[in-house]
């Protein structure tokens, strides 16, 4: 597979996963928490760089560890997700800032795409496909859990397990986009297209479709504009996504 083609496919796959996961993050009122959770990758990147490992490996390990920690604390203490994420985020940001310095810290925060090897593209596409498949196949169970945890349990849904799997899907999605947007901006690509879809869609399927399309459009258009302007793609991608949100506000459905 040619590198430009593979990179393009990976960008689109990552964007689709971000749009789908973002819909349920928005419905769970995790907009700010989702952005903060992406910062948990920072200490993992710092450790990976210190050990001369691939940064994404460290980021994914830190995100998964942070996900399990958030899930466990929320279950055991009953503290809201946003509060637990805020505490974990603060700790991760402090540790990550100590471990990564200079250009390494800037790349971790804002992203540094570079050239992707075939194995990175293959694993990335597999991860994006797995996340997208999870959201699409479990969407009705996820919605029922949001409506009523008790009804979901009565229907035979393992609520705790489903919530953990959703957080894992979120962590994988963030890891997929770190090379493009960094820990500062990846959470924004998860939330903004979903927020755009929420005020346009008439149902769940429409929201998922619009969010995925908005995320793909923002990513590909942002990369093209960034290349033309000579800027890093991350900020441009988010600027395009935010512009789509603002432009579509007049079309917002009245409830």
N, C-alpha and C positions, 0 to 999 in steps of 0.2 A: 504494500500500500504506500503510495506516495505520501511524503510527509505533509505537504500542504492539504491534501485531501483528508488525511487522517486527523490532522489538527482541526480542520473545519468540522468534521463529523463529531469529534470529541467536544468541541465548543457547543454544537447544537444539542448533543446528548446531555451534556451538563446543564444546559439551559432548560431543557424539558424537565429534567429531574428537579431543578430548582423551582420551576413554576408549579409543578404538581405538589411537592412537599410544602411549598409556601402557602398553598390554599388552606391546608389544615393548620399550619402555624398561625395564619391570620384568624381562622375560625376558633382556634384555641386561645385567642388573644395573647399570642406570644410574639407580637411584632418586635417589641424592644428586647425581649429575652432572646429571641432568635438571633438578633444582631450581636448581642453580648456573647452568646454561646459559641459563635464562630471564633471569638478571640481565644478560646481555650486551646486552639491549635498552636498558639505562639510558643509556649514552653517546649512542646514537642518538636517544633522546628529547630529551636535553639539546641536541644539535646542531640537531635539528628546531625546538625552541622558540626557539633563538637566531636561526635563519634564518626564523622565522615560518612554518614548515611544519607540516603535520599531524603530531602526535606519533607516530601509528602508522606513518607513512611512514618516519620516522627509526628507529623501533624495528625494523621489518621489515628495513631496510637493514643495521642493525647485527647483527641476528640471522643474516641470510644471510651476512654477512662473517665473523662468528664461527664459523658452521657450516663454511664452506669452510676457515677457518684450522684448526679442530679436526681436520677430516677430513684436511687436508694434512699437519699435523704428526704425526698418528697413523700415517699411511701411511709417511712418510719416516723417522720416528725409531723407530717400534715402541713408543713410550710408551703405556701404557694410556689409554683414553678419559677415565677419571675424573681422571687426573693432568693431562692436557692441558686439560680443561675447568676444573679448579681454577685453573690458571695464568691462563687467559683470563678466567675469572670475576673473579679478584682485580684484574686490570688494568682490566676493564670497570667494576667497582664504583668503583674509585678515580677513573677518568676521569669517569664519570657523576656522581659526587658533586661534582666540581669544576665541571661544566657546568650542573647543575640545582640551584637553591637554593630554600629556603623552601617555599611552597605547591606549587610546581612539582615539587619533589623528593618531597613527601608524596604527591601525586597519582600520580606515576610509580611509587612504591613500592607503594601500596595500591590504586590504581585510582580512576577518577572517571568513571562511566558517562555522565552527561549525556544530551543528546538526540542521536540518530544521524540523519544525513541519509540520503536514499534511496540515494545512491551508496555510502555506507559500508555500509549494509545489504546492498546488491546484491553488492558486492565481498566482504564478509564471508561471505555465503552461498555464493558461488562458491568462495572459498578453503576453507571447511569441506567442501563437496562434493568438491573436488579431493583434499583430504587423506584423506577417508573412502574415496573410490574407490581411491586408491593403496593404502591399507592392505588393503582387502578383496580387491583383485585380485592383490596381491603377497604375501599372507599366507603362502602355502606356500613361496614362494621365501625370504621373510624367515626363516621357521622353519628351512628347510634350511641357510641361511647360518649360523644360530646353532648348529645341530648340528655342522656340519663345513664349514668354508670350502673345503677341498679337494674334498669331494664336490660342493659347490655349483658350483665351477669346472668339475669334470668333467661336470656336467649342463648346462653351457653358460650358467650364470648369471654375469653380470658383477658380481662381489661388490663391488668398489670402487664401481662406479656405483650399485648398489642401496643400499649403506650411505650414500652421499652423498645420494641421494634421500630416504632415511629421515630423515636429519638435517635436510634442507630441509623435509620434512613436519612435523617437530617444531618447527622455527623458525616456520613459518607458523601452526601451532596456537597457539604462545605469543603471537604477534602478535595473533591473533584474540581472545584473552582478556585482553589487557592493559588494555582499557578497564574491565573488570569487576573484575579481581583485582590488577592491577599486577604489577611484576616480582618482588615478594617472594612472592606467593601463587599465581601461575599454574602454576608447576611442581608445586605440591601437587595441583592439580586433574588434572594429567596422571597423577600417581603413585598417589594414594589410591584412586580408583575401580578402577584396574587391580589394585592390591594386594587390594582387596576381592574382585574377581572371581577372582583367582588361587586363593584358598582356598575358593571355592565351586564353581568350574566343573570339569567332568569332561573337557573337551577344549578345543581352540582356539576353535571356533565359540561354545561356551558362554561362554568367558572374554571374547571380544570383545563378545558381546551383553550380558552382565552388566555389564561395565565401562562400555559406552555408556549403559546404562539407569541405572546408579548415578551417572554424571556428570551426566546430564540431570536426574535427581531432585534431586541435591544443588544444582545450579544454580538450578532453578526454585523449589524449596522455600526455598533460601537467599535468593533475591531477594524472595520473598513475605514471609518472616520479617523481612528487613532493612527492608522498607517499613513493616511493622507496628510494628517497634521503633524506627524512625528512625535506623538505623545504616547505615554503608556496606555494600554487599552482599558485598564480597570476603571479609572475615573470617567472615561468617555462612555463606557458601557452603562454605568450607573446614571450618568447625565441623560443618556437616551431613554433609559427606563423611566426616570423621573419625568422627563418631558412627555412621554406617552401617558403617564398618569395624569398630568396636568391638562394635556390636550383633550383627554376623554372625559374630564369632569363635567362639562356641559351635557354629556350624554348620559349622565348618571340617572339610573332608574329611580322614580319616586316610589317610596314604600308606604 
